Amino acid sequence: MSLPPLAARSRRPVRKKARSQTKPRWRSGRYSLRFRALLVWGLLMLSMMGLTSRLAYVQLAQGSALAQMAQQQQQRRRQPVQARHSIVDRQGNVLAVDQVEYTLYVHPVLFDQSPAAIAAKLGPLLEQPAEQLVQQFASQETGIKVAETLSEELSNRILALGLNGLELIPNLRRFYPRGDLFSQIIGYVDVDGRGQAGLEYSLQDQLLLPQTTQSQPAARAVQEQSDLTALLAEDELTLHLTLDSRLQRTAQLSLRRQMETYGAKRGTVLVMDARDGAILAMAVEPTYDPNRYYEADVAAFRNWAVSDSYEPGSTFKPINMAIALASKAVNSDFTVYDEGRIQIGEWPIQNADYSAMGGRGTLSLTEVMKYSSNVGMVHLMEALAPEQYFDWLQRLKIDQLSGIELPAETIGQLKAREQFVSSRIEPATTAFGQGFALTPVQLLRLQATLANGGKLVTPHVVRGLSDRQKQLKWQPSRPQPEPLFDLETTQQVIAMMETVVTDGTGKPAQVPGYRLAGKTGTAQKALSGRYIDARITSFVGVLPVENPRYVVLAVVDEPWGDDAYGSTVAAPIVRSVIESLVATEGVPPSSASPDTSAAE
């Protein structure tokens, strides 16, 4: 079958496409781009208008305040300079002084040499490996602390390198050349320039120079160095103490040696000029280095010679003897009967040597002192009415501050008057130095009344602020010495105390060529209102007997051993200190000194 012709096959009508009534696509995209451009332009204009408005507000309304803030941020702020007067001992030896030291910062962003080259130059001066310095430089772009407490000489050597990007910031540092020798007396200054403990704290107002406030750009470190150095050089005042470094060192070493021998907990040695109360030595253990106070045990900051009270024991017997004589309750011919052991109510009282010696029978006052008879002292003080005895204890000012310049002083402790008067045991225990408490400084003060003829002086370690001509410009105010005992009484007691050294328990304190009066003490230690299995040993010495002037007291807390007594632990310390004292003070030998061949 044949197909129809091609023309016949395409006879269907051809539909023509109708013309579109919408806009062409290319024209619609052009309008969309224009709209978006206008939108972005409008948003940009609004943003610029907002920024312009904000900028105008900041510049006009907040300009001055922001400028001040910017200036503060661009400057290095420093605390007021806490410069202090130097402190010296009675010989002029420096005990505390301000020094200029430096902290080194680096700013790598300002280096004009490679970090390795700068590290190679700094390393030998700082005694640090160059590789370690390079690692530090890479930690941040600016403000890297590299070293501190640099000396002035070393800082000048660093400045001489002429390196950009280094900053040396000068600071004042309190330096204590004698280390731990006077730490409990002088105290220390912390990183903020505040005095802590000791005289640095209690006399801060007198020690501080007029303060100046500095706020300098870091680039003026050299000028600041000159300012600080000039400030110290222009200081004309120095705080003079009554302490003697040579005597202090002898006391410290002697105390430390005995404490190590007997495993003691703590101790103190005090030396006073009884004429005016000036303290020549005040050694306290344990101690600390004020240059490195941050490494010390906090307990070492406490000067327990003035801040802690204790029961003195037999070293208080000379004071009781003076009370009995001065009150006229007894005279030099008075005798007592020593049974060795007595009963007061429910409490037994006996002599320390009762198990070996038993009762000693009738004793003179001198023998009571020489043998340190507890029973004899109880009978002696029974000659006073309890009311009269208590009045005398208050006259001693045990329950008042001594007036020493050191901080944290505590008062002694006496029983209430009613309790003392109404109870037989209170006067009895007080008679041999127990049942009440005082500080070592207070006991030293009372012993000084026996040496100076009966006057109660004020203990002190400060002479005053003096200028370069050694003229005093400031001195602590002190009350006039107060009469307590009469001269005859004190002379009698000193004579009794001499027999303790020549024939009694004080023999280990003898110093060849010198007449010495003294008294040992071995007291049972009280803690929280009860007695414990521990002792406090002590010895007090007065010299020279023919013209008493110096008082030396050693107290050692909790020595251990069967032979730990005042005679074995404390008396040898006093002997060492007196040997140094007579040399430093030029005390001539006694014209008629006792035979000391049997010493120790």
C-alpha positions in Angstrom: 0.0 0.0 0.0 1.4 3.3 -0.9 1.5 6.4 1.4 -0.2 9.6 0.7 1.9 12.4 -0.7 3.9 14.5 1.9 1.7 17.5 1.3 -1.3 15.5 2.1 0.3 14.4 5.4 0.9 17.9 6.7 -2.5 19.3 6.2 -3.1 19.9 9.9 -3.3 23.6 10.7 -0.2 25.0 12.4 -0.9 26.9 15.6 1.1 30.1 16.1 2.3 30.9 19.6 0.6 33.8 21.1 2.8 36.8 22.1 3.5 36.8 25.8 1.9 39.6 27.8 4.6 39.5 30.6 8.0 41.3 30.6 11.0 39.5 29.3 13.1 37.7 31.8 16.2 39.8 31.2 14.3 43.0 31.9 12.9 41.6 35.2 16.4 40.6 36.5 17.7 44.1 35.7 15.0 45.7 37.9 15.7 43.2 40.8 19.4 44.1 40.8 18.6 47.8 40.9 16.3 47.3 43.9 18.8 45.3 45.8 21.5 47.9 45.1 19.3 50.7 46.3 18.5 48.7 49.5 22.1 48.1 50.3 23.0 51.7 49.6 20.1 52.8 51.9 21.3 50.5 54.7 24.9 51.8 54.4 23.7 55.4 54.6 21.6 54.7 57.7 24.6 53.0 59.3 26.9 55.9 58.4 24.3 58.3 59.9 24.2 56.1 63.1 27.9 56.0 63.4 28.2 59.7 62.8 25.7 60.4 65.5 27.4 58.0 67.9 30.8 59.6 67.1 29.4 63.0 67.7 28.0 61.9 71.0 31.2 60.3 72.1 33.3 63.2 71.1 31.1 66.0 72.4 29.4 64.5 75.4 31.9 61.9 76.7 35.1 63.3 75.3 36.8 64.5 78.5 35.9 61.4 80.5 37.1 59.0 77.8 40.3 61.0 77.4 41.0 60.6 81.0 40.4 56.9 80.9 42.7 56.6 77.9 45.4 58.5 79.7 45.1 56.2 82.7 45.4 53.1 80.4 48.4 54.5 78.6 50.3 55.2 81.8 51.8 52.8 84.3 50.3 53.5 87.7 52.4 53.0 90.9 51.4 52.8 94.5 52.7 55.6 96.8 56.3 55.1 97.6 56.5 53.5 101.1 60.0 54.7 102.0 61.0 54.2 105.6 63.7 55.5 107.9 66.5 53.0 108.5 66.8 51.2 111.8 70.1 50.8 113.6 71.3 49.3 116.9 73.0 51.2 119.7 76.4 50.9 117.9 75.0 52.2 114.6 74.9 48.9 112.8 72.1 48.8 110.2 69.3 46.4 111.1 66.7 47.5 108.5 67.1 49.7 105.4 65.2 50.6 102.2 66.9 49.5 98.9 66.0 50.3 95.3 65.4 47.1 93.3 64.1 46.5 89.8 61.7 44.3 87.9 62.5 43.6 84.3 59.7 43.4 81.7 60.2 42.8 78.0 58.0 43.9 75.1 58.9 41.7 72.0 56.7 43.9 69.8 59.3 46.6 70.2 62.4 44.5 69.5 64.7 45.8 66.8 66.8 42.7 66.9 65.8 39.0 66.8 64.6 37.5 70.1 67.5 35.0 69.9 70.0 37.9 69.7 68.4 39.8 72.7 68.2 36.6 74.7 71.9 35.9 74.1 72.8 39.3 75.6 70.4 39.1 78.5 71.0 35.5 79.5 74.5 35.9 81.0 73.4 38.9 83.1 70.2 37.2 84.4 71.9 33.8 84.7 69.2 32.2 82.6 69.6 30.0 79.5 69.0 31.9 76.3 66.7 29.2 75.0 64.4 29.7 78.1 64.3 33.5 77.5 63.4 32.9 73.8 60.5 30.8 74.9 59.3 33.5 77.3 59.5 36.1 74.5 57.2 34.0 72.3 54.5 33.8 75.0 53.0 37.2 74.1 53.8 40.5 72.4 54.2 42.7 75.4 54.4 42.9 79.2 56.4 39.8 79.9 58.0 39.7 83.4 61.4 38.2 83.0 63.1 38.9 86.4 62.5 40.7 89.6 64.4 41.9 92.7 67.3 42.9 90.5 70.0 45.0 92.1 70.8 48.6 91.1 74.2 47.5 89.8 72.7 44.8 87.6 69.9 47.0 86.3 72.6 49.6 85.2 74.4 46.8 83.3 71.1 45.9 81.5 70.5 49.5 80.6 74.0 49.8 79.2 73.1 47.1 76.6 70.9 49.7 74.8 68.3 47.2 73.8 64.8 48.3 72.7 61.8 46.5 74.2 63.2 46.3 77.7 61.6 48.0 80.7 63.1 48.2 84.2 60.7 49.3 86.9 62.2 50.5 90.1 60.7 49.6 93.5 61.5 50.0 97.1 62.4 46.9 99.1 63.0 46.6 102.9 66.2 44.8 103.6 67.3 43.3 106.9 71.1 42.8 106.9 71.2 40.8 110.1 68.7 38.1 108.9 66.9 36.4 111.7 68.8 38.0 114.5 66.2 40.7 115.3 63.1 39.5 113.5 60.7 39.3 116.4 61.7 42.8 117.5 61.8 44.6 114.1 59.2 42.6 112.2 59.0 42.9 108.5 57.3 44.9 105.6 55.1 43.1 103.2 54.9 43.5 99.4 52.3 46.3 99.8 54.7 48.3 101.9 52.8 47.7 105.1 54.6 47.0 108.4 53.8 43.6 109.8 54.8 42.6 113.4 57.5 44.2 115.5 58.5 47.8 115.3 57.7 48.0 111.6 54.1 47.7 112.7 53.9 49.5 116.0 56.0 52.5 114.9 54.9 52.7 111.3 53.8 56.3 111.7 57.3 57.3 112.9 59.1 55.1 110.4 57.3 56.2 107.2 58.8 59.1 105.2 56.4 61.6 103.7 54.7 59.7 101.0 54.7 60.8 97.3 52.5 59.5 94.5 54.1 58.8 91.2 52.4 58.0 87.9 55.0 58.0 85.2 55.2 56.5 81.7 57.2 53.4 81.6 59.9 55.1 79.5 60.9 57.2 82.5 62.2 54.3 84.6 65.7 55.9 84.7 64.2 59.1 86.1 62.2 57.2 88.7 65.4 55.5 89.7 67.0 58.9 90.4 63.9 60.0 92.3 63.9 57.0 94.6 67.7 57.1 95.1 67.5 60.8 95.9 64.6 60.2 98.3 66.6 57.7 100.3 69.8 59.8 100.2 68.0 62.9 101.5 66.5 61.0 104.5 68.3 62.5 107.6 66.5 60.6 110.3 67.3 57.1 111.7 65.6 55.0 114.3 68.1 54.1 117.0 67.5 51.1 119.2 68.9 50.2 122.6 69.9 46.7 121.3 73.4 45.6 120.8 74.1 43.2 117.8 77.1 41.6 119.4 75.3 40.7 122.6 72.2 39.7 120.7 74.1 37.2 118.6 75.7 35.7 121.7 72.3 35.3 123.4 70.7 33.8 120.2 73.5 31.3 119.7 73.6 30.2 123.4 69.8 29.9 123.5 69.7 27.9 120.3 72.4 25.5 121.4 70.7 24.7 124.7 67.3 24.3 123.0 68.8 21.8 120.6 70.5 19.9 123.4 67.3 19.6 125.5 64.8 19.4 122.6 63.0 22.5 124.0 59.9 24.0 122.4 60.9 27.7 122.6 63.0 30.1 124.6 64.0 33.7 125.2 67.0 35.6 126.6 66.6 39.2 127.8 69.3 41.7 128.9 68.3 45.0 130.6 70.1 48.0 131.9 68.2 48.3 135.2 68.9 52.0 135.5 66.5 53.1 132.9 64.9 49.9 131.5 66.8 49.9 128.2 66.9 46.4 126.7 70.3 45.4 125.3 69.3 42.0 124.0 66.1 40.1 123.3 66.7 36.8 121.7 63.6 34.7 120.9 63.4 31.2 119.5 62.1 30.0 117.1 62.8 32.8 114.8 62.6 33.6 111.0 64.3 35.5 108.3 62.3 38.8 107.6 63.8 39.0 104.2 61.9 35.8 103.4 59.0 36.1 105.7 56.7 34.4 103.3 58.5 31.1 103.9 58.2 31.3 107.7 55.8 29.5 110.0 53.2 32.1 111.1 53.9 31.1 114.8 57.4 32.4 114.5 56.1 36.0 114.0 54.9 35.9 117.6 57.4 37.5 120.1 56.3 35.4 123.1 58.7 37.3 125.4 56.0 40.0 125.4 52.9 38.3 124.1 52.7 35.1 126.2 52.5 34.7 130.0 53.7 31.8 132.1 54.1 30.8 135.7 57.6 31.9 136.7 58.2 29.5 139.6 61.2 30.1 141.8 62.6 33.0 139.8 59.8 35.0 141.5 61.0 34.1 145.0 63.3 37.1 145.2 60.4 39.4 144.5 58.3 37.8 147.2 61.3 38.1 149.6 61.4 41.8 148.8 57.7 42.2 149.5 58.0 40.5 152.9 61.0 42.7 153.9 59.5 46.0 152.5 56.2 45.4 154.2 58.0 45.0 157.6 56.3 41.7 158.1 59.7 40.1 158.6 63.3 41.4 159.2 66.7 40.0 158.3 66.8 37.9 161.5 63.5 36.2 160.7 63.6 32.3 160.5 61.2 29.7 159.3 60.9 26.0 159.9 61.2 23.9 156.7 59.4 20.6 157.1 60.1 19.7 153.5 56.5 18.9 152.9 53.2 20.4 154.2 49.5 20.1 153.5 47.4 23.2 152.6 43.8 22.0 152.7 43.7 19.2 150.1 46.9 20.2 148.3 50.3 18.9 149.3 53.3 21.3 148.9 56.8 20.1 149.0 60.4 21.1 148.1 61.8 20.0 144.8 64.6 18.1 146.7 62.3 16.6 149.3 62.8 13.0 148.2 66.5 13.4 148.6 66.9 15.9 151.5 63.6 15.7 153.4 63.0 18.6 155.7 65.8 21.1 156.4 64.6 22.4 159.7 65.1 26.0 160.8 66.2 28.2 158.0 67.3 31.9 157.8 66.0 34.0 154.9 69.2 33.6 153.1 69.0 29.8 153.4 65.5 29.8 152.2 66.7 31.6 149.1 69.9 29.5 148.7 68.0 26.2 148.9 65.0 27.5 147.0 62.7 26.1 149.7 59.1 26.1 148.7 57.9 25.3 152.2 60.1 28.0 153.6 58.6 30.6 151.2 55.1 29.5 152.1 55.8 30.1 155.8 57.5 33.4 155.0 54.6 34.8 153.1 52.2 33.7 155.8 53.6 36.5 157.9 51.6 38.9 155.6 47.9 39.1 155.7 46.4 37.9 152.4 44.9 41.3 151.8 48.3 43.0 152.2 50.0 40.4 150.0 47.4 40.9 147.2 47.9 44.7 147.5 51.6 44.2 146.9 51.0 42.0 143.9 48.9 44.8 142.4 51.6 47.3 143.1 53.9 45.2 141.0 51.6 45.9 138.0 51.5 42.3 136.9 48.1 42.8 135.5 49.1 45.9 133.5 51.1 46.4 130.3 54.7 47.1 130.9 54.8 49.9 128.3 57.3 48.4 125.9 57.1 49.6 122.3 56.5 46.2 120.8 53.0 45.2 119.6 50.7 42.4 120.9 51.9 42.7 124.5 49.7 40.8 127.0 49.2 41.5 130.6 49.9 39.1 133.5 47.2 37.1 135.2 46.3 37.4 138.9 43.4 35.6 140.7 40.5 37.8 141.7 41.0 39.5 145.0 38.2 37.7 146.7 39.5 34.3 145.6 43.0 35.1 146.7 42.0 36.4 150.1 39.5 33.7 151.0 41.6 30.7 149.9 44.7 29.6 151.8 46.2 27.8 148.7 46.4 30.9 146.5 48.8 32.8 148.7 50.7 29.6 149.3 51.3 28.7 145.6 52.1 32.4 144.8 54.8 32.3 147.5 56.9 30.0 145.3 55.9 31.5 141.9 52.9 29.4 140.8 49.2 30.0 140.5 49.6 33.3 138.6 51.3 34.3 135.3 53.3 37.1 133.8 55.4 37.6 130.6 59.2 37.3 130.6 59.5 41.0 130.0 57.4 41.7 133.1 59.6 39.4 135.2 62.7 41.1 133.9 61.2 44.4 134.8 60.5 43.3 138.4 64.0 41.8 138.8 65.4 45.2 137.6 63.8 46.8 140.7 66.2 44.7 142.9 69.2 45.9 140.8 68.4 49.6 140.7 67.4 50.2 144.3 63.7 49.6 144.0 62.4 51.7 141.1 59.9 50.2 138.6 61.3 51.3 135.2 59.7 51.0 131.7 61.3 48.3 129.5 62.1 49.7 126.1 64.0 48.8 122.9 63.7 52.2 121.2 66.0 55.2 121.9 64.4 57.4 119.3 64.6 59.1 115.9 67.8 61.0 115.5 69.4 63.1 112.8 72.9 62.7 111.3 74.4 64.7 114.2 72.8 62.1 116.5 70.4 64.7 117.9 67.1 63.2 119.0 64.1 64.5 117.1 61.5 62.1 118.5 61.5 59.8 121.5 58.7 57.7 122.9 57.1 59.2 126.0 57.7 57.1 129.1 56.5 57.5 132.7 59.1 58.4 135.4 60.4 55.3 137.3 58.1 54.5 140.2 59.5 53.7 143.6 58.5 50.2 144.7 61.1 49.0 147.2 63.5 50.8 149.5 67.3 50.6 148.9 68.0 48.6 152.0 65.4 45.9 151.0 66.9 45.5 147.5 70.4 45.2 148.9 69.4 42.5 151.3 67.7 40.5 148.6 70.7 40.9 146.2 73.0 39.6 148.9 70.7 36.5 149.4 70.7 35.9 145.6 74.5 36.0 145.6 74.6 32.9 147.8 72.5 31.1 145.2 75.4 31.5 142.8 78.2 30.9 145.2 76.7 28.0 147.2 73.4 27.0 145.7 71.7 25.9 142.5 73.1 28.9 140.5 76.7 27.7 140.4 76.7 26.9 136.7 76.2 30.7 136.1 79.4 31.7 137.8 81.8 34.0 135.8 85.3 34.1 137.0 86.3 37.5 138.4 82.7 38.8 138.8 80.3 38.7 141.7 76.9 37.6 140.4 73.5 37.3 142.1 70.9 35.0 140.6 68.0 32.6 141.0 67.1 29.4 139.3 63.5 28.4 138.4 62.0 25.1 137.4 58.2 25.5 137.2 55.5 23.0 136.4 53.8 24.1 133.3 50.1 25.0 133.3 48.0 24.7 130.1 44.3 25.5 129.9 43.9 25.7 133.6 45.7 22.5 134.6 49.2 21.3 135.1 50.8 19.1 132.5 53.9 16.9 132.4 56.2 19.6 131.2 58.5 22.2 132.7 59.5 25.8 132.1 63.1 26.4 133.2 64.6 29.7 133.9 67.5 31.6 135.5 67.9 35.3 136.3 71.2 36.9 137.0 72.1 40.4 138.4 75.6 41.9 138.1 77.9 43.2 139.4 76.7 42.6 143.0 78.8 45.5 144.4 77.1 47.9 142.1 74.1 46.2 140.5 73.2 47.4 137.0 72.5 44.6 134.5 69.8 41.9 134.6 69.9 38.8 132.4 67.0 36.5 132.2 66.8 33.2 130.3 63.6 31.2 129.9 63.4 27.8 128.1 60.0 26.2 127.6 59.5 22.5 127.7 63.1 21.1 127.8 63.2 17.3 128.0 65.3 15.0 130.0 65.8 13.9 133.6 68.4 16.7 134.1 66.3 19.5 132.6 66.3 22.2 135.4 66.9 25.9 135.6 70.4 25.2 136.8 71.3 22.9 133.9 69.4 24.5 131.0 69.0 28.2 131.7 72.0 29.1 133.9 74.7 28.2 131.4 72.9 30.5 128.9 73.1 33.4 131.3 76.8 32.7 131.9 77.6 32.9 128.2 75.6 36.1 127.8 77.3 37.7 130.9 80.8 36.8 129.6 79.9 38.7 126.4 78.2 41.5 128.4 81.1 42.4 130.6 83.3 42.6 127.4 81.0 44.7 125.3 80.1 47.0 128.2 83.5 47.2 129.7 82.4 46.0 133.2 85.5 45.8 135.4 86.1 42.7 137.4 84.8 42.7 141.0 87.4 43.8 143.6 86.6 40.9 145.8 85.0 38.1 143.8 84.1 34.7 145.3 86.1 31.6 144.5 84.7 30.1 141.4 86.9 27.0 141.2 83.9 24.8 142.0 81.7 26.2 139.2 79.8 23.7 137.3 
